[in-house]
Amino acid sequence: MLGVQAGCKPVADAFHSGKDVVPVDGVTRADSINCGTPRNWRKAVHGFPPNRKVSCRLSDAEIMKR
């Protein structure tokens, strides 16, 4: 399973830090995933299968290159 967030990335940040989600201002060009305070973030962070966890964070500039 792969989790991807860009710009506004509270779930990916929590995944990588091992801490709770810290609400952020949602600012990203990827408006479909622009959610600074996700409701079910624990399910998202802890829902990855054991030993098969991958999450990446992209900047808006990286999204616009593609």
Protein Blocks (a to p, Z undefined) as FASTA:
>chain_A
ZZddehjamkmmmmmnopacdddddddfblmlgcfbcfklmmmmmmpcehiaccddddfk
lmmmZZ
